Amino acid sequence: MYGKIFESIYEGSLYGHYEAIVTFQALIVLADADGLIDISPQALSGKTSIPLEIIRKGLKVLQQSDPHSRSPDEDGKRIVLLNESREFGWRIVNYEYYRNLARRADKREKAAERQRKKRNRDAQVIEFKECHVPVTQPSRQFAHTDTDTDTDINIINEQAWQGYEQHRKDLRAPNLTKRGRTMARNKLRCLSPGDQLACVERSISNGWRGLFPEKLSPKKKLSYAEQLAEDIRATDQ
Protein backbone atom coordinates (compact mmCIF):
# COMPACT_ATOMS: atom_id res chain seq x y z
CA MET A 1 0.00 0.00 0.00
CA TYR A 2 0.98 3.65 -0.24
CA GLY A 3 0.24 6.49 2.15
CA LYS A 4 1.51 10.06 1.97
CA ILE A 5 3.12 11.31 5.17
CA PHE A 6 2.44 15.00 5.84
CA GLU A 7 4.94 17.20 7.65
CA SER A 8 2.27 18.16 10.18
CA ILE A 9 2.72 14.76 11.84
CA TYR A 10 6.02 16.09 13.25
CA GLU A 11 4.74 19.53 14.20
CA GLY A 12 1.45 18.83 15.97
CA SER A 13 0.64 17.55 19.42
CA LEU A 14 2.55 14.30 18.75
CA TYR A 15 5.75 16.31 19.00
CA GLY A 16 8.08 14.54 21.41
CA HIS A 17 6.25 11.19 21.19
CA TYR A 18 8.58 9.40 18.82
CA GLU A 19 7.01 5.98 19.55
CA ALA A 20 3.63 7.31 18.42
CA ILE A 21 5.10 9.00 15.34
CA VAL A 22 6.95 5.93 14.00
CA THR A 23 3.95 3.71 14.76
CA PHE A 24 1.57 6.14 13.05
CA GLN A 25 3.82 6.24 10.00
CA ALA A 26 3.72 2.44 9.75
CA LEU A 27 -0.08 2.38 10.11
CA ILE A 28 -0.53 5.00 7.37
CA VAL A 29 1.64 3.02 4.94
CA LEU A 30 -0.08 -0.31 5.68
CA ALA A 31 -3.68 1.00 5.75
CA ASP A 32 -6.10 0.04 2.97
CA ALA A 33 -8.00 2.56 0.84
CA ASP A 34 -10.42 3.22 3.69
CA GLY A 35 -7.74 3.73 6.33
CA LEU A 36 -8.24 0.32 7.99
CA ILE A 37 -5.38 -1.79 9.41
CA ASP A 38 -6.59 -5.17 10.66
CA ILE A 39 -3.31 -6.41 12.10
CA SER A 40 -1.95 -7.32 15.52
CA PRO A 41 0.84 -5.38 17.24
CA GLN A 42 3.10 -8.42 16.88
CA ALA A 43 2.48 -8.62 13.14
CA LEU A 44 2.96 -4.87 12.80
CA SER A 45 6.30 -5.16 14.57
CA GLY A 46 7.33 -8.05 12.33
CA LYS A 47 6.38 -6.24 9.13
CA THR A 48 8.15 -3.01 10.02
CA SER A 49 11.06 -4.29 12.18
CA ILE A 50 9.99 -1.75 14.81
CA PRO A 51 10.45 -3.24 18.31
CA LEU A 52 7.18 -4.47 19.79
CA GLU A 53 7.69 -2.36 22.93
CA ILE A 54 7.79 0.82 20.83
CA ILE A 55 4.73 -0.31 18.83
CA ARG A 56 2.72 -0.86 22.02
CA LYS A 57 3.70 2.54 23.46
CA GLY A 58 2.87 4.23 20.17
CA LEU A 59 -0.54 2.56 19.87
CA LYS A 60 -1.42 3.62 23.40
CA VAL A 61 -0.73 7.28 22.63
CA LEU A 62 -2.52 7.18 19.28
CA GLN A 63 -5.69 5.78 20.88
CA GLN A 64 -5.82 8.44 23.61
CA SER A 65 -8.07 11.50 23.40
CA ASP A 66 -6.16 14.65 22.53
CA PRO A 67 -7.76 18.05 23.29
CA HIS A 68 -4.98 19.74 21.31
CA SER A 69 -5.55 17.76 18.14
CA ARG A 70 -6.30 19.68 14.93
CA SER A 71 -9.36 17.50 14.43
CA PRO A 72 -12.24 17.20 16.90
CA ASP A 73 -13.34 13.83 15.46
CA GLU A 74 -13.28 10.97 17.97
CA ASP A 75 -12.12 13.42 20.68
CA GLY A 76 -8.82 13.93 18.89
CA LYS A 77 -7.88 10.24 18.78
CA ARG A 78 -5.67 9.29 15.84
CA ILE A 79 -6.86 5.69 15.62
CA VAL A 80 -9.84 3.78 17.00
CA LEU A 81 -10.40 0.02 17.34
CA LEU A 82 -12.37 -1.69 14.62
CA ASN A 83 -14.00 -3.87 17.23
CA GLU A 84 -14.18 -2.98 20.91
CA SER A 85 -14.20 -6.67 21.81
CA ARG A 86 -10.59 -7.16 20.72
CA GLU A 87 -7.37 -5.26 21.25
CA PHE A 88 -6.10 -5.00 17.68
CA GLY A 89 -7.27 -3.79 14.29
CA TRP A 90 -7.73 -0.03 13.87
CA ARG A 91 -9.19 2.70 11.71
CA ILE A 92 -7.20 5.88 11.09
CA VAL A 93 -9.65 8.61 12.02
CA ASN A 94 -8.67 11.31 9.51
CA TYR A 95 -7.42 9.00 6.77
CA GLU A 96 -10.01 10.07 4.18
CA TYR A 97 -9.29 13.77 4.74
CA TYR A 98 -5.53 13.37 4.30
CA ARG A 99 -5.98 10.95 1.40
CA ASN A 100 -7.99 13.57 -0.49
CA LEU A 101 -5.44 16.21 0.49
CA ALA A 102 -2.67 14.04 -0.93
CA ARG A 103 -4.57 13.51 -4.15
CA ARG A 104 -5.02 17.25 -4.63
CA ALA A 105 -1.32 17.79 -3.93
CA ASP A 106 -0.41 15.08 -6.46
CA LYS A 107 -2.68 16.67 -9.06
CA ARG A 108 -1.02 20.05 -8.54
CA GLU A 109 2.43 18.50 -8.86
CA LYS A 110 1.46 16.65 -12.05
CA ALA A 111 -0.11 19.78 -13.54
CA ALA A 112 3.04 21.75 -12.75
CA GLU A 113 5.19 19.05 -14.34
CA ARG A 114 3.01 19.07 -17.48
CA GLN A 115 3.38 22.84 -17.72
CA ARG A 116 7.15 22.57 -17.31
CA LYS A 117 7.41 19.97 -20.08
CA LYS A 118 5.16 22.06 -22.33
CA ARG A 119 7.31 25.17 -21.82
CA ASN A 120 10.46 23.19 -22.59
CA ARG A 121 8.85 21.64 -25.66
CA ASP A 122 7.62 24.99 -26.95
CA ALA A 123 11.05 26.53 -26.39
CA GLN A 124 12.71 23.76 -28.39
CA VAL A 125 10.23 24.11 -31.24
CA ILE A 126 10.76 27.89 -31.40
CA GLU A 127 14.53 27.44 -31.33
CA PHE A 128 14.48 25.02 -34.26
CA LYS A 129 12.03 27.12 -36.23
CA GLU A 130 14.25 30.17 -35.90
CA CYS A 131 17.40 28.16 -36.45
CA HIS A 132 16.94 27.50 -40.18
CA VAL A 133 20.14 27.12 -42.12
CA PRO A 134 20.03 28.57 -45.68
CA VAL A 135 22.88 27.75 -48.02
CA THR A 136 24.32 30.84 -49.67
CA GLN A 137 27.64 31.89 -51.11
CA PRO A 138 29.69 33.52 -48.34
CA SER A 139 30.60 37.18 -48.66
CA ARG A 140 33.99 38.27 -49.97
CA GLN A 141 33.97 41.22 -47.57
CA PHE A 142 35.03 38.82 -44.82
CA ALA A 143 37.48 35.97 -45.08
CA HIS A 144 35.97 32.53 -45.67
CA THR A 145 37.17 30.05 -43.05
CA ASP A 146 38.31 26.50 -43.69
CA THR A 147 35.86 25.30 -41.04
CA ASP A 148 32.80 26.36 -43.05
CA THR A 149 31.12 22.95 -43.16
CA ASP A 150 27.70 21.54 -42.32
CA THR A 151 29.12 20.19 -39.06
CA ASP A 152 29.99 23.70 -37.84
CA ILE A 153 26.41 24.79 -37.13
CA ASN A 154 26.06 26.29 -33.63
CA ILE A 155 29.61 27.68 -33.75
CA ILE A 156 29.86 31.48 -33.71
CA ASN A 157 32.07 33.00 -36.42
CA GLU A 158 33.64 35.67 -34.24
CA GLN A 159 34.90 37.56 -37.29
CA ALA A 160 31.33 37.92 -38.51
CA TRP A 161 30.16 38.94 -35.05
CA GLN A 162 32.84 41.61 -34.72
CA GLY A 163 31.84 42.95 -38.10
CA TYR A 164 28.22 43.17 -36.94
CA GLU A 165 29.16 44.96 -33.72
CA GLN A 166 31.27 47.48 -35.67
CA HIS A 167 28.37 48.02 -38.06
CA ARG A 168 26.06 48.88 -35.15
CA LYS A 169 28.66 51.30 -33.83
CA ASP A 170 28.87 52.93 -37.26
CA LEU A 171 25.08 53.33 -37.22
CA ARG A 172 25.29 54.75 -33.68
CA ALA A 173 22.74 52.16 -32.64
CA PRO A 174 22.10 51.68 -28.91
CA ASN A 175 24.25 49.09 -27.20
CA LEU A 176 22.66 45.66 -27.15
CA THR A 177 21.31 44.49 -23.82
CA LYS A 178 22.60 41.21 -22.44
CA ARG A 179 19.43 39.47 -23.65
CA GLY A 180 19.55 41.20 -27.02
CA ARG A 181 23.18 40.18 -27.52
CA THR A 182 22.36 36.57 -26.68
CA MET A 183 19.42 36.52 -29.10
CA ALA A 184 21.51 38.02 -31.91
CA ARG A 185 24.34 35.52 -31.40
CA ASN A 186 21.83 32.67 -31.33
CA LYS A 187 20.56 33.77 -34.72
CA LEU A 188 24.07 33.52 -36.12
CA ARG A 189 24.72 30.28 -34.26
CA CYS A 190 22.05 28.62 -36.39
CA LEU A 191 24.08 29.29 -39.54
CA SER A 192 27.32 27.89 -40.92
CA PRO A 193 30.33 30.21 -40.52
CA GLY A 194 30.11 31.26 -44.19
CA ASP A 195 26.39 32.01 -43.94
CA GLN A 196 27.02 34.02 -40.79
CA LEU A 197 29.29 36.24 -42.87
CA ALA A 198 26.64 36.53 -45.55
CA CYS A 199 23.97 37.40 -42.99
CA VAL A 200 26.11 40.16 -41.44
CA GLU A 201 27.04 41.61 -44.83
CA ARG A 202 23.38 41.72 -45.84
CA SER A 203 22.58 43.79 -42.75
CA ILE A 204 25.54 46.08 -43.51
CA SER A 205 24.64 46.57 -47.16
CA ASN A 206 21.01 47.38 -46.30
CA GLY A 207 21.80 49.53 -43.27
CA TRP A 208 19.85 47.24 -40.94
CA ARG A 209 20.47 47.33 -37.21
CA GLY A 210 19.38 43.73 -36.72
CA LEU A 211 20.26 40.34 -38.16
CA PHE A 212 17.76 38.64 -40.45
CA PRO A 213 18.84 35.10 -41.36
CA GLU A 214 15.37 34.47 -42.77
CA LYS A 215 16.04 36.99 -45.55
CA LEU A 216 18.78 34.79 -46.96
CA SER A 217 17.71 32.44 -49.73
CA PRO A 218 15.96 29.51 -47.98
CA LYS A 219 16.95 26.15 -49.34
CA LYS A 220 17.09 22.57 -48.23
CA LYS A 221 18.23 23.15 -44.66
CA LEU A 222 15.16 25.22 -43.81
CA SER A 223 12.92 22.19 -44.20
CA TYR A 224 15.48 20.12 -42.30
CA ALA A 225 15.26 22.44 -39.29
CA GLU A 226 11.47 22.38 -39.44
CA GLN A 227 11.58 18.60 -39.55
CA LEU A 228 13.70 18.60 -36.38
CA ALA A 229 11.06 20.71 -34.68
CA GLU A 230 8.34 18.29 -35.73
CA ASP A 231 10.43 15.37 -34.42
CA ILE A 232 10.60 17.04 -31.01
CA ARG A 233 6.82 17.47 -30.92
CA ALA A 234 6.24 13.83 -31.84
CA THR A 235 8.72 12.57 -29.24
CA ASP A 236 7.20 14.59 -26.37
CA GLN A 237 3.58 13.66 -27.08
C-alpha positions as a printed NumPy array, in Angstrom:
array([[  0.   ,   0.   ,   0.   ],
       [  0.976,   3.647,  -0.236],
       [  0.241,   6.49 ,   2.15 ],
       [  1.507,  10.056,   1.966],
       [  3.119,  11.31 ,   5.166],
       [  2.441,  14.998,   5.836],
       [  4.94 ,  17.205,   7.649],
       [  2.27 ,  18.163,  10.183],
       [  2.722,  14.763,  11.836],
       [  6.022,  16.087,  13.252],
       [  4.735,  19.533,  14.199],
       [  1.447,  18.831,  15.967],
       [  0.642,  17.553,  19.425],
       [  2.546,  14.301,  18.747],
       [  5.748,  16.306,  19.   ],
       [  8.082,  14.538,  21.411],
       [  6.245,  11.185,  21.19 ],
       [  8.585,   9.401,  18.821],
       [  7.015,   5.982,  19.551],
       [  3.635,   7.309,  18.418],
       [  5.099,   9.003,  15.34 ],
       [  6.949,   5.934,  14.001],
       [  3.955,   3.712,  14.76 ],
       [  1.568,   6.139,  13.051],
       [  3.819,   6.237,   9.999],
       [  3.715,   2.441,   9.752],
       [ -0.08 ,   2.379,  10.11 ],
       [ -0.526,   4.996,   7.366],
       [  1.638,   3.022,   4.944],
       [ -0.083,  -0.309,   5.678],
       [ -3.682,   1.   ,   5.751],
       [ -6.101,   0.044,   2.974],
       [ -7.999,   2.558,   0.839],
       [-10.421,   3.216,   3.686],
       [ -7.739,   3.731,   6.327],
       [ -8.237,   0.319,   7.991],
       [ -5.384,  -1.789,   9.412],
       [ -6.591,  -5.173,  10.664],
       [ -3.312,  -6.405,  12.097],
       [ -1.952,  -7.323,  15.522],
       [  0.837,  -5.381,  17.245],
       [  3.097,  -8.423,  16.88 ],
       [  2.478,  -8.617,  13.135],
       [  2.958,  -4.866,  12.795],
       [  6.301,  -5.164,  14.573],
       [  7.33 ,  -8.05 ,  12.333],
       [  6.384,  -6.241,   9.127],
       [  8.153,  -3.013,  10.018],
       [ 11.057,  -4.287,  12.181],
       [  9.992,  -1.745,  14.813],
       [ 10.45 ,  -3.244,  18.307],
       [  7.176,  -4.469,  19.793],
       [  7.689,  -2.363,  22.93 ],
       [  7.788,   0.822,  20.83 ],
       [  4.732,  -0.309,  18.826],
       [  2.717,  -0.861,  22.022],
       [  3.697,   2.541,  23.464],
       [  2.87 ,   4.23 ,  20.174],
       [ -0.542,   2.557,  19.875],
       [ -1.421,   3.616,  23.405],
       [ -0.726,   7.283,  22.63 ],
       [ -2.517,   7.177,  19.281],
       [ -5.689,   5.784,  20.884],
       [ -5.817,   8.442,  23.612],
       [ -8.075,  11.499,  23.398],
       [ -6.159,  14.651,  22.527],
       [ -7.76 ,  18.046,  23.293],
       [ -4.979,  19.742,  21.313],
       [ -5.554,  17.755,  18.143],
       [ -6.301,  19.678,  14.931],
       [ -9.361,  17.501,  14.426],
       [-12.243,  17.195,  16.9  ],
       [-13.337,  13.827,  15.458],
       [-13.277,  10.969,  17.967],
       [-12.118,  13.423,  20.681],
       [ -8.821,  13.935,  18.892],
       [ -7.883,  10.238,  18.779],
       [ -5.667,   9.294,  15.844],
       [ -6.864,   5.692,  15.623],
       [ -9.835,   3.778,  16.995],
       [-10.403,   0.025,  17.344],
       [-12.373,  -1.685,  14.616],
       [-13.997,  -3.872,  17.231],
       [-14.177,  -2.978,  20.913],
       [-14.2  ,  -6.673,  21.812],
       [-10.589,  -7.159,  20.717],
       [ -7.369,  -5.257,  21.247],
       [ -6.098,  -5.003,  17.685],
       [ -7.266,  -3.791,  14.288],
       [ -7.728,  -0.029,  13.869],
       [ -9.187,   2.704,  11.709],
       [ -7.198,   5.876,  11.085],
       [ -9.65 ,   8.61 ,  12.024],
       [ -8.667,  11.309,   9.51 ],
       [ -7.42 ,   9.001,   6.768],
       [-10.01 ,  10.067,   4.179],
       [ -9.291,  13.77 ,   4.743],
       [ -5.53 ,  13.369,   4.301],
       [ -5.98 ,  10.947,   1.395],
       [ -7.987,  13.567,  -0.492],
       [ -5.444,  16.214,   0.494],
       [ -2.667,  14.041,  -0.925],
       [ -4.574,  13.511,  -4.153],
       [ -5.019,  17.247,  -4.626],
       [ -1.321,  17.786,  -3.93 ],
       [ -0.406,  15.08 ,  -6.458],
       [ -2.682,  16.674,  -9.061],
       [ -1.02 ,  20.049,  -8.538],
       [  2.435,  18.496,  -8.861],
       [  1.463,  16.647, -12.049],
       [ -0.106,  19.776, -13.536],
       [  3.042,  21.754, -12.749],
       [  5.188,  19.051, -14.342],
       [  3.013,  19.067, -17.485],
       [  3.384,  22.842, -17.724],
       [  7.151,  22.573, -17.305],
       [  7.406,  19.969, -20.077],
       [  5.164,  22.057, -22.33 ],
       [  7.31 ,  25.173, -21.819],
       [ 10.463,  23.189, -22.59 ],
       [  8.851,  21.638, -25.664],
       [  7.621,  24.991, -26.955],
       [ 11.052,  26.535, -26.391],
       [ 12.707,  23.76 , -28.39 ],
       [ 10.225,  24.109, -31.239],
       [ 10.761,  27.891, -31.395],
       [ 14.528,  27.44 , -31.331],
       [ 14.48 ,  25.02 , -34.258],
       [ 12.025,  27.123, -36.233],
       [ 14.249,  30.175, -35.896],
       [ 17.4  ,  28.165, -36.454],
       [ 16.944,  27.496, -40.176],
       [ 20.145,  27.121, -42.124],
       [ 20.031,  28.566, -45.682],
       [ 22.884,  27.747, -48.017],
       [ 24.324,  30.844, -49.67 ],
       [ 27.639,  31.894, -51.113],
       [ 29.692,  33.522, -48.342],
       [ 30.598,  37.177, -48.664],
       [ 33.994,  38.266, -49.971],
       [ 33.975,  41.215, -47.569],
       [ 35.027,  38.823, -44.819],
       [ 37.483,  35.972, -45.076],
       [ 35.973,  32.533, -45.675],
       [ 37.17 ,  30.05 , -43.053],
       [ 38.306,  26.497, -43.686],
       [ 35.855,  25.3  , -41.044],
       [ 32.795,  26.359, -43.055],
       [ 31.12 ,  22.953, -43.159],
       [ 27.705,  21.536, -42.318],
       [ 29.116,  20.192, -39.063],
       [ 29.994,  23.696, -37.84 ],
       [ 26.413,  24.785, -37.131],
       [ 26.058,  26.289, -33.631],
       [ 29.614,  27.684, -33.746],
       [ 29.858,  31.476, -33.712],
       [ 32.066,  33.   , -36.419],
       [ 33.64 ,  35.671, -34.238],
       [ 34.905,  37.565, -37.286],
       [ 31.325,  37.923, -38.513],
       [ 30.161,  38.939, -35.053],
       [ 32.838,  41.611, -34.716],
       [ 31.835,  42.952, -38.104],
       [ 28.221,  43.173, -36.94 ],
       [ 29.164,  44.963, -33.716],
       [ 31.268,  47.476, -35.671],
       [ 28.371,  48.016, -38.058],
       [ 26.056,  48.878, -35.154],
       [ 28.659,  51.305, -33.827],
       [ 28.874,  52.934, -37.259],
       [ 25.08 ,  53.329, -37.22 ],
       [ 25.287,  54.75 , -33.683],
       [ 22.742,  52.159, -32.643],
       [ 22.099,  51.676, -28.908],
       [ 24.253,  49.085, -27.196],
       [ 22.66 ,  45.655, -27.153],
       [ 21.305,  44.493, -23.818],
       [ 22.596,  41.213, -22.439],
       [ 19.428,  39.466, -23.647],
       [ 19.554,  41.202, -27.023],
       [ 23.18 ,  40.182, -27.523],
       [ 22.36 ,  36.567, -26.679],
       [ 19.416,  36.519, -29.1  ],
       [ 21.514,  38.022, -31.91 ],
       [ 24.339,  35.525, -31.398],
       [ 21.83 ,  32.667, -31.328],
       [ 20.56 ,  33.768, -34.724],
       [ 24.073,  33.52 , -36.118],
       [ 24.721,  30.282, -34.263],
       [ 22.052,  28.621, -36.391],
       [ 24.084,  29.294, -39.541],
       [ 27.315,  27.885, -40.916],
       [ 30.334,  30.208, -40.524],
       [ 30.107,  31.257, -44.19 ],
       [ 26.388,  32.007, -43.942],
       [ 27.016,  34.02 , -40.791],
       [ 29.295,  36.245, -42.869],
       [ 26.64 ,  36.531, -45.553],
       [ 23.967,  37.4  , -42.992],
       [ 26.106,  40.16 , -41.445],
       [ 27.035,  41.609, -44.827],
       [ 23.378,  41.721, -45.84 ],
       [ 22.581,  43.786, -42.749],
       [ 25.541,  46.078, -43.508],
       [ 24.636,  46.569, -47.156],
       [ 21.015,  47.38 , -46.295],
       [ 21.803,  49.528, -43.272],
       [ 19.85 ,  47.243, -40.939],
       [ 20.471,  47.334, -37.208],
       [ 19.376,  43.73 , -36.716],
       [ 20.256,  40.342, -38.162],
       [ 17.764,  38.636, -40.451],
       [ 18.845,  35.101, -41.36 ],
       [ 15.367,  34.466, -42.771],
       [ 16.04 ,  36.987, -45.55 ],
       [ 18.777,  34.795, -46.964],
       [ 17.712,  32.44 , -49.725],
       [ 15.956,  29.513, -47.983],
       [ 16.954,  26.154, -49.342],
       [ 17.087,  22.567, -48.232],
       [ 18.228,  23.15 , -44.658],
       [ 15.16 ,  25.217, -43.814],
       [ 12.919,  22.185, -44.195],
       [ 15.48 ,  20.12 , -42.296],
       [ 15.258,  22.438, -39.294],
       [ 11.472,  22.379, -39.439],
       [ 11.582,  18.6  , -39.547],
       [ 13.703,  18.601, -36.385],
       [ 11.058,  20.712, -34.682],
       [  8.341,  18.286, -35.728],
       [ 10.428,  15.373, -34.415],
       [ 10.603,  17.039, -31.007],
       [  6.82 ,  17.472, -30.918],
       [  6.236,  13.829, -31.841],
       [  8.719,  12.573, -29.239],
       [  7.2  ,  14.595, -26.368],
       [  3.582,  13.66 , -27.079]])
